[in-house]
Amino acid sequence: MRGQALVGKIGVVVTAVRGGDRAGEIRVKVQGVPHHYLAYAVEPIAIGAHVLVIHYRGARQVDVEPWSPTPQHTP
């Protein structure tokens, strides 16, 4: 996947993001195929949390922030 196309994608933390310059790992599915990236965030983010990719650093590294999935509304 092209790097800038990752910006705006939602991923899941698979190795805790420890915050600052200490990366974790996220999984982002694209067309059903999982891709893994080193992820950095200002604050720590726990395993299993959803994140939003906000910047592509290159070399399979991204910056993320916590993301709360919106609940599905039923009519």
C-alpha positions in Angstrom: 0.0 0.0 0.0 1.3 3.4 -0.8 2.3 5.4 2.3 0.1 8.5 2.0 -2.9 6.3 1.2 -2.6 5.0 4.8 -3.4 8.4 6.3 -7.0 8.3 7.5 -7.1 4.5 7.8 -8.2 2.8 11.0 -6.0 0.1 12.5 -5.8 -2.0 15.6 -2.9 -2.1 18.1 -1.2 -5.5 18.2 1.8 -4.5 20.3 1.3 -1.7 22.8 2.3 1.7 21.6 4.4 3.1 24.5 4.2 6.7 23.6 6.8 9.3 22.5 9.6 7.8 20.5 8.8 4.2 21.7 6.9 2.4 18.9 4.3 -0.3 19.0 2.8 -2.2 16.1 -0.6 -1.8 14.4 -2.5 -3.9 11.9 -4.4 -2.2 9.1 -6.6 -4.2 6.7 -6.7 -3.1 3.1 -9.0 -5.0 0.8 -9.1 -7.8 3.4 -5.3 -8.1 3.5 -3.6 -7.2 6.9 -0.6 -5.0 6.8 1.6 -4.3 9.8 3.4 -1.0 10.7 5.5 0.4 13.5 3.3 3.0 15.1 4.2 6.0 17.2 1.8 8.2 19.4 2.1 11.0 21.9 0.5 8.9 24.7 0.6 5.2 25.2 -2.1 3.1 23.5 -3.0 -0.4 24.7 -3.2 -3.6 22.7 -6.6 -4.0 21.0 -7.3 -0.3 20.8 -8.4 1.2 17.5 -6.2 4.0 16.1 -6.4 6.5 13.3 -3.3 6.8 11.1 -2.4 10.6 11.0 1.0 10.6 9.3 3.2 8.3 7.2 6.9 8.4 8.3 8.1 6.1 5.5 9.8 2.7 5.9 6.5 1.1 7.3 6.3 3.6 10.1 3.3 5.7 11.0 2.0 8.2 13.6 -1.4 7.3 15.1 -3.9 8.7 17.6 -6.6 6.8 19.6 -9.9 6.3 17.7 -13.3 5.3 19.0 -15.3 3.5 16.4 -18.7 4.9 15.9 -21.5 2.6 16.9 -23.7 1.3 14.1 -27.1 3.0 14.2 -30.1 0.8 13.5 -33.2 2.4 11.9 
